[in-house]
Amino acid sequence: MEPEAFAGIYAEIAAQIDCETAVRLFELLRGQMVIFPQKLYNSDYVRSYIRLHRADTSVRELARKFGYSDRRIRQLIAEERENTAEE
């Protein structure tokens, strides 16, 4: 089966990912309205990633990776330092 065989968004999914995934999404979500949040990762994961990688990754790179502002990344780093100091 080729991506051109699918309608609308399913054709895009088939072209970008694969036809099997388009069929599986159709079967799973058929008829539902789906909105994908702009944030992919939950805040606990973001905090743990920053904790592990802040020494070797710039604030700007972290911000870009997670879709946050530089200022927000700095806030998360400061919060982590405060939490570490309290322990």
C-alpha positions in Angstrom: 0.0 0.0 0.0 1.2 3.5 -0.8 0.6 6.8 1.1 -1.4 8.1 -1.8 -4.1 5.5 -1.1 -5.0 7.2 2.2 -7.2 10.3 2.8 -6.2 13.6 4.4 -4.1 13.4 7.5 -3.7 9.6 7.2 -1.8 10.2 3.9 0.5 12.6 5.7 1.2 10.1 8.5 1.8 7.3 6.0 4.2 9.4 4.0 6.1 10.7 7.0 6.1 7.6 9.2 4.6 4.5 7.4 1.4 3.0 6.2 1.0 0.6 9.0 1.1 3.4 11.6 -1.5 5.3 9.6 -3.8 2.3 9.8 -3.1 1.7 13.5 -3.9 5.3 14.3 -7.1 5.1 12.2 -8.2 2.0 14.1 -7.3 3.6 17.5 -8.7 7.1 17.0 -11.3 6.8 14.3 -13.8 9.6 14.4 -12.1 11.4 17.4 -10.8 15.0 17.4 -7.2 14.9 18.5 -5.2 17.9 19.6 -1.5 17.4 20.3 0.0 19.6 23.0 3.0 21.8 22.1 5.0 20.2 24.9 6.0 16.6 24.3 7.7 15.8 27.6 6.3 16.1 31.1 7.9 18.5 33.6 9.5 15.7 35.7 11.4 14.4 32.7 12.5 17.9 31.7 13.8 18.6 35.2 15.7 15.3 35.4 17.2 15.8 31.9 18.4 19.3 32.8 19.8 17.9 36.0 21.8 15.3 34.1 22.9 17.5 31.2 23.2 21.1 32.4 27.0 20.8 32.7 27.5 19.8 29.1 24.5 21.5 27.4 23.9 25.3 27.1 20.8 26.9 28.4 19.9 27.9 24.8 20.2 24.3 23.6 18.1 23.0 26.5 15.5 25.7 25.8 15.3 24.8 22.1 15.1 21.0 22.8 12.1 21.4 25.1 10.4 24.5 23.6 11.0 26.6 26.7 12.5 30.1 27.0 16.0 30.5 28.1 14.6 32.3 31.2 12.5 29.3 32.1 15.4 26.9 31.8 17.4 29.2 34.1 14.5 29.1 36.6 14.5 25.3 36.6 18.2 25.2 37.1 17.9 27.7 40.0 15.1 25.6 41.6 17.2 22.5 41.3 20.1 24.2 43.0 17.7 25.3 45.8 16.4 21.8 46.3 19.9 20.4 46.3 21.0 23.0 48.9 18.1 22.1 51.2 19.0 18.4 51.3 
